[in-house]
Amino acid sequence: MFTSFEDKGKIFTNIVTKEPVEVIIQTNIHHIHGFVHVRPDDRIKDEINLNERFLAVTDATVSSNTGEELFKVDFLAVNREQIIWIYPKEEPLDLDES
């Protein structure tokens, strides 16, 4: 995990590169629109399945289930256990399937 140590004891680590993916998240009582950051060549599913309690969302807009915008924040930590579904906004939903 550690790349190198400086003579004065400072620790240098590898930089983790992640790309923002615009997502929509549904929880029990909120609708969240924002960005989840994933490693290149990983999927949102890979990020969600990490063994961490919270999922980081940036530039988040939180709305009620009725669509009323409640607030906007630069950073939001979402408890993974509260997520009902999540999808990338760039992926269109085909609701007109006959």
N, C-alpha and C positions, 0 to 999 in steps of 0.2 A: 504494500500500500504506500509506503513512504519511498520517495524517489531519492532524496539526498538530505544530508544534514549540513548546516552551516557551522563554522567553527564556534560561533556564539550560541549554538543550540537551536537555531531556527530550523523548522522542518519544512521542506518543500515537497508538495504532492503533485501527482499528475492532474492536469486540467481535464475535467469531464465536459465534453462538448455535447450539448443538447439542442434540439431544434423545437421551436414552438409549434404546436398543433392546436388550431382553434377547435374547441369542443363545446358541446352542450351536455350538461349533467343534470339528471333528475334525482333528487333526494326525496325523502318522505314528504317534506313540506316546502321544498324550494326548487327552483329552476335556476341553474347557474350557467352563464355563458362566459367563456374566458379561454385561456391558453394553458395547456398542459405541455410540459417540456419533456421530450423523449430523446433518447440517444439515436444517432443516425442508424438506419437499418433496423430499428426496433419498432414495435407497434404500440399503440395506446394500451393494448391488453398487457403487453410486457411491463409497462410502467405501473399499471394498476395491480399487477400480481406481485410487485415487490413486497418484501416483508417489512413494511413500514405502516404505521397506524394512519398517517395522514397523506393525502395527495395534494401537492402544491399546485395552485391555480393562480395565474397572473392576469392582470387587467380584467378582473371578474365583475360581472354584473349579476346581482342576485335578485330574483323575482319570486313572488308568491306563485303558487300553483294556478292562481286565477290570472296571472300575467302582469300584476301590478309590480312595477320596479321598486324594490326596497332600498337598495344602495349599490354603490360602485366602490371597489377598492383595488389598489395596485397588487395586493397579494392576499390570498385566501387559502387557508389550510382546511381541506375537507376530509372529514373522517371517512375512511374507505368503507366502513361498515354501513354508512348511511346512503351510499350510492345505490340507486335502483338500476339506472342505466346511464350509459355515456356513449356518445358517438361524435366522430369528427364532423364539423360543420361543412367541410368541403365535400363530404359524401352526401349526395342528394337522397332524400327519402322519396320513394315512389309510392305515393298513397293512392294512386289511381290504378291499382292492379285489378283487372277484371277476369 
